[in-house]
Amino acid sequence: MLSLLVKYAKYVNLASGLTSVNRESVMSREFVKIVREQGVAYVTLTRPDKYNAINYQMFKEIDGVISELKKDRTVKLVILSGAEGNFSSGLDVKSVMNSPLQAVGLLFKWLPGNANLAQRVSCGWRALPIPVIAVIEGCCFGGGMQIALGADIRLVSPEAKLSIMEAKWGLVPDMAGLISLRELVGKDRAMLLTMTAKVLSAQESLEVGLVTEVAQSPMARAKELAEEIICTSPDANAAIKMSINKSWTASVRRLLSRESISQIRLLMGKNRVIAAKRNSQDAKGVEPKSEYLIRQSGW
């Protein structure tokens, strides 16, 4: 028994160390690409030969990108997609299960209520103080679906196929996608989708509430929405996202408190003044409009 505990502790220490190094450092990435253009961060899962299946390294890289973006107050919006026509086929089970250390690294957490590495790649997008748009083409299965559920808006191509597929492999969805799923669909629908592991078409996904829109070119549509969204104050967008995510299932008292505190912060900020000035310029047809400052810290 003692030898098993020692062995587990060894795995835990190694996995914890690997995770902390990943979260603190910005290294060259093999499976996740990030490009910043005019305030928009384009994040792409790039393992096309495996339909962007998620191996341990990709988990770490996604987690690292989220941490990097959280610190970058110049980024106003994220567009998340998969390379070469597929979002993600889900967890690369064979790759992860071939290494006990990787399995521990994915699932380890110091406290049950904390998010582990596997969960951070989904709920981490929710924690960013900027809007996240997922562009879904091709397959979006299992772990890929969990990642997409972490986005604020999901745009899909007409040919896309989506599935909460973990039950097919005798598993429970455990990558924090349920946080968003419970906000999007009813309890009975959530059970049906997860227990059957049914593969849904784009239209079926829209009808049940898993996605926001079906678009012939979801990337082009994402760019259109990005242009609209970044025309509003980055401080207001951060406050809106935080308020909606944290208040959606909270008590009325917490909701009212959060609204008031956020409004006071916005009123004290300079971007609120700039927003009013931009509205005046818009009414007068003045171009170019005043530029927003970088986002307030602390959201």
One Martini backbone bead per residue (centre of mass of N, CA, C, O) as a GRO file, in nm:
protein
  299
    1MET     BB    1   0.059   0.062  -0.022
    2LEU     BB    2   0.299   0.256   0.010
    3SER     BB    3   0.410   0.223  -0.279
    4LEU     BB    4   0.158   0.345  -0.419
    5LEU     BB    5   0.170   0.624  -0.288
    6VAL     BB    6   0.450   0.699  -0.390
    7LYS     BB    7   0.385   0.673  -0.690
    8TYR     BB    8   0.157   0.884  -0.696
    9ALA     BB    9   0.323   1.123  -0.589
   10LYS     BB   10   0.516   1.127  -0.825
   11TYR     BB   11   0.305   1.190  -1.043
   12VAL     BB   12   0.193   1.448  -0.917
   13ASN     BB   13   0.455   1.615  -0.913
   14LEU     BB   14   0.513   1.598  -1.214
   15ALA     BB   15   0.242   1.706  -1.322
   16SER     BB   16   0.243   1.972  -1.168
   17GLY     BB   17   0.506   2.078  -1.287
   18LEU     BB   18   0.426   2.075  -1.584
   19THR     BB   19   0.181   2.266  -1.558
   20SER     BB   20   0.324   2.516  -1.435
   21VAL     BB   21   0.519   2.562  -1.663
   22ASN     BB   22   0.307   2.603  -1.887
   23ARG     BB   23   0.154   2.853  -1.751
   24GLU     BB   24   0.423   3.047  -1.738
   25SER     BB   25   0.500   2.977  -2.031
   26VAL     BB   26   0.613   3.087  -2.365
   27MET     BB   27   0.612   2.862  -2.620
   28SER     BB   28   0.654   2.674  -2.863
   29ARG     BB   29   0.407   2.550  -3.088
   30GLU     BB   30   0.249   2.261  -3.244
   31PHE     BB   31  -0.101   2.259  -3.199
   32VAL     BB   32  -0.109   2.583  -3.155
   33LYS     BB   33  -0.236   2.876  -3.304
   34ILE     BB   34  -0.143   3.235  -3.291
   35VAL     BB   35  -0.317   3.533  -3.410
   36ARG     BB   36  -0.279   3.887  -3.432
   37GLU     BB   37  -0.559   4.115  -3.533
   38GLN     BB   38  -0.695   4.396  -3.449
   39GLY     BB   39  -0.773   4.258  -3.151
   40VAL     BB   40  -0.760   3.965  -3.274
   41ALA     BB   41  -0.760   3.621  -3.177
   42TYR     BB   42  -0.630   3.347  -3.357
   43VAL     BB   43  -0.726   3.016  -3.276
   44THR     BB   44  -0.557   2.706  -3.370
   45LEU     BB   45  -0.605   2.377  -3.431
   46THR     BB   46  -0.296   2.174  -3.523
   47ARG     BB   47  -0.400   1.833  -3.620
   48PRO     BB   48  -0.504   1.724  -3.914
   49ASP     BB   49  -0.415   1.414  -3.928
   50LYS     BB   50  -0.625   1.390  -3.651
   51TYR     BB   51  -0.860   1.594  -3.651
   52ASN     BB   52  -0.764   1.750  -3.392
   53ALA     BB   53  -0.674   1.576  -3.181
   54ILE     BB   54  -0.629   1.545  -2.825
   55ASN     BB   55  -0.341   1.576  -2.674
   56TYR     BB   56  -0.137   1.655  -2.422
   57GLN     BB   57   0.003   1.892  -2.564
   58MET     BB   58  -0.255   2.042  -2.645
   59PHE     BB   59  -0.360   2.094  -2.369
   60LYS     BB   60  -0.119   2.270  -2.278
   61GLU     BB   61  -0.142   2.483  -2.506
   62ILE     BB   62  -0.425   2.586  -2.448
   63ASP     BB   63  -0.370   2.671  -2.158
   64GLY     BB   64  -0.146   2.873  -2.234
   65VAL     BB   65  -0.317   3.059  -2.415
   66ILE     BB   66  -0.520   3.146  -2.204
   67SER     BB   67  -0.314   3.276  -2.013
   68GLU     BB   68  -0.202   3.478  -2.219
   69LEU     BB   69  -0.475   3.627  -2.286
   70LYS     BB   70  -0.544   3.723  -1.996
   71LYS     BB   71  -0.284   3.928  -1.999
   72ASP     BB   72  -0.395   4.054  -2.274
   73ARG     BB   73  -0.542   4.378  -2.308
   74THR     BB   74  -0.543   4.409  -2.636
   75VAL     BB   75  -0.745   4.190  -2.648
   76LYS     BB   76  -1.101   4.166  -2.762
   77LEU     BB   77  -1.094   3.879  -2.924
   78VAL     BB   78  -1.192   3.535  -3.001
   79ILE     BB   79  -1.099   3.290  -3.255
   80LEU     BB   80  -1.201   2.951  -3.269
   81SER     BB   81  -1.030   2.676  -3.438
   82GLY     BB   82  -0.978   2.442  -3.702
   83ALA     BB   83  -0.788   2.268  -3.910
   84GLU     BB   84  -0.886   2.165  -4.218
   85GLY     BB   85  -1.223   2.134  -4.160
   86ASN     BB   86  -1.177   2.083  -3.838
   87PHE     BB   87  -1.206   2.099  -3.514
   88SER     BB   88  -1.266   1.808  -3.339
   89SER     BB   89  -1.245   1.454  -3.251
   90GLY     BB   90  -1.100   1.465  -2.979
   91LEU     BB   91  -0.969   1.244  -2.788
   92ASP     BB   92  -0.651   1.088  -2.772
   93VAL     BB   93  -0.661   0.803  -2.620
   94LYS     BB   94  -0.405   0.644  -2.695
   95SER     BB   95  -0.197   0.860  -2.624
   96VAL     BB   96  -0.277   0.899  -2.323
   97MET     BB   97  -0.293   0.588  -2.220
   98ASN     BB   98   0.018   0.521  -2.275
   99SER     BB   99   0.039   0.740  -2.027
  100PRO     BB  100   0.011   0.772  -1.694
  101LEU     BB  101   0.119   1.060  -1.658
  102GLN     BB  102  -0.084   1.199  -1.846
  103ALA     BB  103  -0.341   1.119  -1.699
  104VAL     BB  104  -0.265   1.263  -1.436
  105GLY     BB  105  -0.218   1.546  -1.561
  106LEU     BB  106  -0.520   1.583  -1.647
  107LEU     BB  107  -0.673   1.502  -1.352
  108PHE     BB  108  -0.527   1.665  -1.162
  109LYS     BB  109  -0.608   1.791  -0.823
  110TRP     BB  110  -0.608   1.939  -0.518
  111LEU     BB  111  -0.919   1.994  -0.555
  112PRO     BB  112  -1.230   1.901  -0.655
  113GLY     BB  113  -1.323   2.214  -0.733
  114ASN     BB  114  -1.111   2.220  -0.926
  115ALA     BB  115  -0.935   2.263  -1.220
  116ASN     BB  116  -0.815   2.080  -1.454
  117LEU     BB  117  -0.665   2.049  -1.748
  118ALA     BB  118  -0.915   1.931  -1.901
  119GLN     BB  119  -1.106   2.172  -1.797
  120ARG     BB  120  -0.953   2.439  -1.882
  121VAL     BB  121  -1.006   2.410  -2.201
  122SER     BB  122  -1.301   2.516  -2.137
  123CYS     BB  123  -1.341   2.715  -1.882
  124GLY     BB  124  -1.118   2.919  -1.967
  125TRP     BB  125  -1.287   3.079  -2.178
  126ARG     BB  126  -1.493   3.191  -1.970
  127ALA     BB  127  -1.267   3.354  -1.797
  128LEU     BB  128  -1.240   3.542  -2.009
  129PRO     BB  129  -1.267   3.910  -2.069
  130ILE     BB  130  -1.359   3.790  -2.357
  131PRO     BB  131  -1.480   3.710  -2.643
  132VAL     BB  132  -1.579   3.377  -2.772
  133ILE     BB  133  -1.541   3.227  -3.096
  134ALA     BB  134  -1.665   2.939  -3.249
  135VAL     BB  135  -1.543   2.755  -3.529
  136ILE     BB  136  -1.743   2.502  -3.695
  137GLU     BB  137  -1.607   2.222  -3.861
  138GLY     BB  138  -1.704   1.930  -3.922
  139CYS     BB  139  -1.578   1.786  -3.651
  140CYS     BB  140  -1.739   1.770  -3.303
  141PHE     BB  141  -1.605   1.575  -3.054
  142GLY     BB  142  -1.623   1.548  -2.737
  143GLY     BB  143  -1.365   1.732  -2.647
  144GLY     BB  144  -1.435   1.936  -2.869
  145MET     BB  145  -1.716   2.007  -2.753
  146GLN     BB  146  -1.612   2.108  -2.479
  147ILE     BB  147  -1.453   2.345  -2.591
  148ALA     BB  148  -1.688   2.485  -2.745
  149LEU     BB  149  -1.861   2.531  -2.481
  150GLY     BB  150  -1.660   2.760  -2.374
  151ALA     BB  151  -1.780   2.937  -2.560
  152ASP     BB  152  -2.001   3.206  -2.635
  153ILE     BB  153  -1.987   3.134  -2.948
  154ARG     BB  154  -2.144   2.922  -3.211
  155LEU     BB  155  -2.024   2.846  -3.536
  156VAL     BB  156  -2.165   2.667  -3.818
  157SER     BB  157  -2.158   2.451  -4.058
  158PRO     BB  158  -2.376   2.264  -4.248
  159GLU     BB  159  -2.165   1.996  -4.231
  160ALA     BB  160  -2.158   1.963  -3.944
  161LYS     BB  161  -2.054   1.755  -3.657
  162LEU     BB  162  -2.209   1.672  -3.337
  163SER     BB  163  -2.077   1.544  -3.006
  164ILE     BB  164  -2.146   1.385  -2.696
  165MET     BB  165  -1.927   1.094  -2.682
  166GLU     BB  166  -1.831   0.949  -2.413
  167ALA     BB  167  -2.040   0.708  -2.376
  168LYS     BB  168  -1.923   0.529  -2.606
  169TRP     BB  169  -1.658   0.479  -2.393
  170GLY     BB  170  -1.768   0.474  -2.088
  171LEU     BB  171  -1.803   0.785  -2.027
  172VAL     BB  172  -1.780   1.101  -1.881
  173PRO     BB  173  -1.821   1.422  -1.899
  174ASP     BB  174  -1.495   1.597  -1.780
  175MET     BB  175  -1.451   1.917  -1.928
  176ALA     BB  176  -1.681   2.140  -1.830
  177GLY     BB  177  -1.929   2.152  -2.036
  178LEU     BB  178  -2.173   2.152  -1.831
  179ILE     BB  179  -2.178   2.448  -1.761
  180SER     BB  180  -2.302   2.526  -2.042
  181LEU     BB  181  -2.519   2.310  -2.097
  182ARG     BB  182  -2.715   2.401  -1.857
  183GLU     BB  183  -2.767   2.686  -2.015
  184LEU     BB  184  -2.879   2.570  -2.305
  185VAL     BB  185  -3.033   2.320  -2.178
  186GLY     BB  186  -3.221   2.091  -2.069
  187LYS     BB  187  -3.200   1.820  -1.867
  188ASP     BB  188  -3.320   1.612  -2.062
  189ARG     BB  189  -3.145   1.688  -2.306
  190ALA     BB  190  -2.869   1.640  -2.176
  191MET     BB  191  -2.911   1.339  -2.124
  192LEU     BB  192  -2.966   1.250  -2.413
  193LEU     BB  193  -2.699   1.350  -2.543
  194THR     BB  194  -2.503   1.186  -2.345
  195MET     BB  195  -2.628   0.889  -2.352
  196THR     BB  196  -2.631   0.856  -2.681
  197ALA     BB  197  -2.408   1.008  -2.856
  198LYS     BB  198  -2.526   1.178  -3.068
  199VAL     BB  199  -2.512   1.274  -3.400
  200LEU     BB  200  -2.522   1.604  -3.514
  201SER     BB  201  -2.636   1.833  -3.694
  202ALA     BB  202  -2.642   2.159  -3.742
  203GLN     BB  203  -2.951   2.193  -3.722
  204GLU     BB  204  -2.992   2.023  -3.465
  205SER     BB  205  -2.804   2.197  -3.287
  206LEU     BB  206  -2.976   2.451  -3.312
  207GLU     BB  207  -3.251   2.337  -3.203
  208VAL     BB  208  -3.121   2.253  -2.909
  209GLY     BB  209  -2.877   2.489  -2.844
  210LEU     BB  210  -2.559   2.439  -2.903
  211VAL     BB  211  -2.588   2.671  -3.113
  212THR     BB  212  -2.613   2.987  -3.269
  213GLU     BB  213  -2.516   2.930  -3.578
  214VAL     BB  214  -2.569   2.891  -3.927
  215ALA     BB  215  -2.297   2.901  -4.170
  216GLN     BB  216  -2.152   2.892  -4.468
  217SER     BB  217  -1.924   3.099  -4.332
  218PRO     BB  218  -1.809   3.103  -4.017
  219MET     BB  219  -1.558   3.285  -4.037
  220ALA     BB  220  -1.688   3.529  -4.172
  221ARG     BB  221  -1.900   3.566  -3.947
  222ALA     BB  222  -1.699   3.609  -3.715
  223LYS     BB  223  -1.578   3.870  -3.834
  224GLU     BB  224  -1.836   4.033  -3.828
  225LEU     BB  225  -1.886   4.014  -3.523
  226ALA     BB  226  -1.618   4.133  -3.436
  227GLU     BB  227  -1.665   4.416  -3.552
  228GLU     BB  228  -1.909   4.476  -3.371
  229ILE     BB  229  -1.793   4.420  -3.083
  230ILE     BB  230  -1.528   4.616  -3.100
  231CYS     BB  231  -1.714   4.882  -3.097
  232THR     BB  232  -1.717   4.823  -2.810
  233SER     BB  233  -1.638   4.825  -2.498
  234PRO     BB  234  -1.410   4.628  -2.330
  235ASP     BB  235  -1.529   4.675  -2.049
  236ALA     BB  236  -1.824   4.605  -2.107
  237ASN     BB  237  -1.771   4.317  -2.214
  238ALA     BB  238  -1.646   4.209  -1.954
  239ALA     BB  239  -1.892   4.269  -1.770
  240ILE     BB  240  -2.103   4.107  -1.925
  241LYS     BB  241  -1.972   3.830  -1.914
  242MET     BB  242  -1.944   3.811  -1.609
  243SER     BB  243  -2.241   3.856  -1.533
  244ILE     BB  244  -2.369   3.624  -1.693
  245ASN     BB  245  -2.200   3.382  -1.592
  246LYS     BB  246  -2.239   3.442  -1.271
  247SER     BB  247  -2.574   3.504  -1.283
  248TRP     BB  248  -2.743   3.278  -1.423
  249THR     BB  249  -2.741   3.085  -1.131
  250ALA     BB  250  -2.785   3.299  -0.936
  251SER     BB  251  -2.885   3.504  -0.722
  252VAL     BB  252  -3.043   3.799  -0.708
  253ARG     BB  253  -2.849   3.942  -0.514
  254ARG     BB  254  -2.591   3.885  -0.675
  255LEU     BB  255  -2.678   4.016  -0.934
  256LEU     BB  256  -2.725   4.305  -0.825
  257SER     BB  257  -2.443   4.344  -0.710
  258ARG     BB  258  -2.281   4.300  -0.973
  259GLU     BB  259  -2.405   4.528  -1.137
  260SER     BB  260  -2.323   4.766  -0.954
  261ILE     BB  261  -2.016   4.723  -0.949
  262SER     BB  262  -1.970   4.733  -1.255
  263GLN     BB  263  -2.088   5.018  -1.305
  264ILE     BB  264  -1.888   5.174  -1.133
  265ARG     BB  265  -1.635   5.093  -1.291
  266LEU     BB  266  -1.729   5.210  -1.564
  267LEU     BB  267  -1.775   5.508  -1.470
  268MET     BB  268  -1.455   5.533  -1.390
  269GLY     BB  269  -1.387   5.495  -1.679
  270LYS     BB  270  -1.265   5.595  -1.997
  271ASN     BB  271  -1.436   5.418  -2.201
  272ARG     BB  272  -1.709   5.551  -2.141
  273VAL     BB  273  -1.637   5.824  -2.269
  274ILE     BB  274  -1.563   5.713  -2.549
  275ALA     BB  275  -1.839   5.590  -2.615
  276ALA     BB  276  -1.992   5.859  -2.617
  277LYS     BB  277  -1.819   5.989  -2.837
  278ARG     BB  278  -1.876   5.779  -3.061
  279ASN     BB  279  -2.180   5.832  -3.077
  280SER     BB  280  -2.150   6.124  -3.169
  281GLN     BB  281  -1.980   6.065  -3.423
  282ASP     BB  282  -2.189   5.882  -3.559
  283ALA     BB  283  -2.416   6.097  -3.584
  284LYS     BB  284  -2.203   6.292  -3.760
  285GLY     BB  285  -2.001   6.115  -3.943
  286VAL     BB  286  -1.734   6.057  -3.800
  287GLU     BB  287  -1.398   6.008  -3.935
  288PRO     BB  288  -1.243   5.868  -3.722
  289LYS     BB  289  -1.282   5.719  -3.434
  290SER     BB  290  -1.233   5.681  -3.127
  291GLU     BB  291  -1.014   5.511  -2.932
  292TYR     BB  292  -0.974   5.264  -2.732
  293LEU     BB  293  -0.860   5.150  -2.459
  294ILE     BB  294  -0.741   4.941  -2.272
  295ARG     BB  295  -0.833   4.723  -2.062
  296GLN     BB  296  -0.923   4.683  -1.771
  297SER     BB  297  -0.831   4.573  -1.484
  298GLY     BB  298  -0.983   4.278  -1.309
  299TRP     BB  299  -1.187   4.100  -1.496
   0.00000   0.00000   0.00000
